[in-house]
């Protein structure tokens, strides 16, 4: 997961280093959109990519699950309310499409040992964003907040469990996120790349009906965690 993100940022930074946009990131040139941050409310949208996996805790030392994380993507809207200079309340509702593979080493046949965990989260976050002062046409920031997420592909109420090939998760999850970003004031809009970490606050696993299930019996908790990159336009 981290390897993919590092590659993505290296490519992005190389592209930016070759761009005439860098000429705008000094303090001795006219500022683009100088009154943008004086607005009480602003709106925008974002899209990006994500890499999710699970933090799994077991009731014994033996860890029998191998995880494979595949890139996903997300899209959403942005609403920003300025509270005081450099501090704002923010919401970024969106839909996150993720795909994770779990390989159970304690099982031998492919139909039993492999579970594809596809999750489509509708996320409703509330966060606080703290900006530094503006340098020319750039302004870095940090952010953190709480997220309510509804998993449209949880199968929580399904009558089938892993014995029938169905891996079940809870539908409603609370998470928190932290992140950093860099606001770039362009001529027509503000462009902001950011990287975030997201962490579930609760166990998401729905256990199998069999208390001795080889899939879920030895798992004490399974929580989503991930990294994602947003490209925001305001």
C-alpha positions in Angstrom: 0.0 0.0 0.0 2.7 2.5 1.0 4.8 1.5 -2.0 2.0 2.5 -4.4 1.6 5.8 -2.7 5.3 6.6 -2.8 5.4 5.9 -6.5 2.3 8.1 -7.1 3.9 11.0 -5.3 7.2 10.7 -7.0 5.5 10.8 -10.4 3.4 13.8 -9.3 6.3 15.7 -7.8 8.4 15.1 -11.0 5.6 16.4 -13.1 5.2 19.5 -10.9 8.9 20.1 -11.0 8.7 20.4 -14.8 5.7 22.7 -14.7 5.6 26.5 -15.1 3.2 26.4 -12.1 6.3 26.5 -9.9 6.9 30.0 -11.0 3.8 31.0 -9.1 5.0 29.7 -5.7 7.1 32.7 -4.6 6.1 35.7 -2.6 7.3 38.4 -5.0 4.6 37.9 -7.7 1.0 39.0 -7.8 -1.3 36.6 -5.9 -3.9 34.6 -7.7 -7.4 34.8 -6.3 -6.3 37.1 -3.4 -9.8 37.4 -1.8 -10.7 33.7 -2.0 -10.1 33.1 1.7 -12.2 36.0 2.8 -15.3 34.2 1.8 -17.2 32.7 4.8 -18.3 29.7 2.8 -16.8 27.9 -0.2 -17.6 24.8 -2.2 -15.7 22.3 -4.4 -15.3 18.7 -5.4 -12.6 16.1 -5.3 -11.5 12.7 -6.6 -8.6 10.5 -5.8 -7.2 7.0 -5.1 -7.1 4.9 -2.0 -5.4 1.8 -0.5 -7.4 0.1 2.3 -6.6 -2.9 4.4 -7.5 -4.2 7.9 -5.9 -4.1 11.3 -6.6 -7.6 12.5 -6.2 -8.7 16.1 -6.2 -12.4 17.0 -6.9 -14.3 20.2 -3.6 -16.2 19.8 -0.1 -15.5 18.4 -0.7 -17.3 15.2 -1.8 -15.0 12.4 -3.5 -17.0 9.7 -4.7 -14.2 7.3 -2.6 -12.7 4.5 -3.9 -9.4 3.1 -3.7 -8.0 -0.4 -4.6 -4.4 -0.9 -5.8 -3.2 -4.3 -6.1 0.5 -5.4 -9.6 2.0 -5.2 -10.9 5.4 -6.0 -13.2 8.0 -4.5 -15.3 11.1 -5.5 -17.1 13.7 -3.5 -18.0 17.2 -2.7 -16.4 19.9 -0.4 -18.0 22.4 1.9 -15.8 24.8 3.8 -16.9 27.2 6.6 -14.2 29.7 7.8 -14.4 30.1 11.6 -11.4 32.4 12.2 -8.4 33.2 10.0 -6.5 30.0 9.2 -9.1 27.8 10.9 -12.1 26.3 9.2 -14.8 23.7 9.7 -15.1 21.3 6.7 -17.2 18.5 5.3 -16.2 16.3 2.4 -19.0 13.8 1.8 -18.1 11.2 -0.8 -18.2 7.6 -2.1 -15.2 5.4 -1.6 -14.8 2.2 -3.7 -12.3 -0.2 -2.2 -11.2 -3.8 -2.8 -9.3 -6.1 -0.4 -8.4 -9.7 -0.7 -8.0 -12.0 2.4 -6.1 -15.3 2.1 -6.7 -17.7 4.9 -3.6 -19.8 5.3 -5.3 -22.3 7.6 -7.6 -23.5 4.7 -6.4 -25.3 1.6 -9.0 -25.0 -1.2 -9.2 -21.8 -3.2 -13.0 -21.5 -2.7 -12.4 -21.6 1.1 -9.1 -19.8 1.5 -9.8 -16.7 -0.6 -12.3 -13.9 0.2 -12.6 -10.8 -1.9 -13.8 -8.0 0.3 -15.3 -5.3 -1.9 -16.6 -2.3 0.0 -18.4 0.8 -1.2 -18.4 3.4 1.6 -20.6 6.4 1.7 -18.6 8.7 4.0 -19.9 11.7 5.8 -17.0 13.5 7.6 -16.7 16.5 9.8 -13.2 17.9 10.2 -11.2 20.9 11.3 -8.6 22.3 8.9 -5.7 24.5 10.2 -3.8 26.5 7.5 -0.4 28.2 7.8 0.0 31.7 6.4 -0.1 32.0 2.6 3.3 32.0 0.8 2.7 33.6 -2.6 0.3 31.2 -4.2 0.6 28.2 -1.9 -0.6 27.5 1.6 0.0 24.2 3.5 -2.5 22.8 6.0 -3.2 19.9 8.4 -6.6 18.4 9.0 -8.3 15.9 11.3 -11.9 14.8 12.0 -14.5 12.2 12.5 -16.3 10.1 9.8 -19.5 8.2 9.7 -19.3 5.6 7.0 -22.0 3.4 5.6 -20.8 0.3 3.7 -23.2 -0.5 0.9 -21.6 -3.9 0.3 -21.3 -5.1 3.9 -23.7 -8.1 3.6 -24.3 -7.7 7.3 -27.9 -9.0 7.1 -27.1 -11.8 4.7 -28.3 -15.3 5.7 -25.1 -16.7 4.2 -21.8 -16.5 6.0 -18.3 -17.8 5.1 -19.5 -21.4 5.0 -21.6 -20.2 2.0 -18.8 -18.0 0.5 -20.0 -14.7 2.0 -17.7 -12.6 4.0 -19.8 -10.2 6.1 -19.0 -6.8 7.6 -20.9 -4.3 9.6 -22.8 -1.7 7.6 -22.3 1.4 9.9 -18.8 2.4 11.0 -17.3 5.3 12.8 -13.7 6.3 11.7 -11.3 9.2 12.2 -8.9 10.7 9.8 -5.8 12.9 9.8 -4.0 14.5 6.8 -1.8 17.1 5.3 -2.3 19.1 2.1 -1.0 21.9 0.0 -3.4 24.6 -1.4 -2.3 26.0 -4.7 -4.0 29.2 -5.9 -4.3 29.1 -9.6 -5.8 31.8 -11.9 -9.3 30.4 -12.0 -9.6 28.1 -9.0 -7.7 26.7 -6.0 -6.2 23.2 -6.5 -5.3 21.1 -3.4 -3.5 17.8 -3.4 -3.6 16.1 0.0 -2.8 12.7 1.6 -4.9 11.3 4.5 -4.9 8.4 6.9 -8.2 6.8 7.9 -8.7 4.5 10.9 -11.8 2.7 12.1 -12.9 3.1 15.7 -14.8 -0.2 15.9 -14.7 -3.8 15.0 -16.3 -4.3 11.6 -16.4 -8.1 11.4 -19.7 -10.0 11.5 -18.8 -13.4 12.8 -20.0 -16.7 11.3 -22.9 -18.6 12.9 -20.5 -21.4 13.8 -18.6 -20.4 16.9 -15.7 -22.6 15.7 -15.6 -21.1 12.2 -12.1 -21.4 10.7 -12.6 -17.9 9.2 -13.7 -15.8 12.2 -13.4 -17.8 15.4 -9.9 -16.6 16.2 -10.3 -12.9 15.2 -11.0 -10.6 18.1 -11.3 -7.5 16.0 -11.0 -6.4 12.4 -10.8 -2.6 11.7 -10.5 -0.7 8.4 -7.4 1.4 8.0 -6.0 3.1 4.9 -4.3 5.8 3.0 -5.8 7.9 0.3 -4.9 10.8 -1.9 -7.4 13.6 -2.8 -7.2 16.1 -5.6 -9.5 18.9 -4.7 -10.8 21.8 -6.8 -12.5 24.8 -5.2 
